[in-house]
């Protein structure tokens, strides 16, 4: 009895490693003022209302970070959650928790970016995407490093922003969620 060519091909090629998404949720508190340098004071008041108050206001944010990657055969993990936790603590939480976003976070203070939840999600994503490789390295299949998949930021229970960016795979292919 001979093996069919399809069965032979599947037996010869290794099964791809499973890919999973691991999430970490953190909370932080920060103050800000919704005010755009691109608008007049009257326009800012009209667009942002009470959130444009000159003395700021605050939120208790909830942040969810999703990291996608192959599951490491030896550890059974995409990333060590302790490494992800340390990355968050050393970067985003150290820069934002109990801070005034407009005065204390250079992305908003120097770049004059309005500190909306949308822009905060962009800042968090880009900060973590740059820092993550230093904390988690190349795990997974030993070739493809885990990647930041998306961040979800709750400003309130009712106001939520998700943000992600396409990324380039290790082989140069542009990948989109």
HUNORMO-V179726 format. One record per run of one state. SS is the DSSP state (a for helix, b for strand, c for the rest). FROM is the first residue (numbers start at 1). TO is the last residue. If there is no record, write none. Layout:
SS;FROM;TO
SS;FROM;TO
This chain:
c;1;4
a;5;12
c;13;18
b;19;32
c;33;40
a;41;52
c;53;56
b;57;70
c;71;80
a;81;96
c;97;98
b;99;100
a;101;104
c;105;105
a;106;109
c;110;116
a;117;136
c;137;146
b;147;154
c;155;159
b;160;163
c;164;166
b;167;168
c;169;173
b;174;175
c;176;177
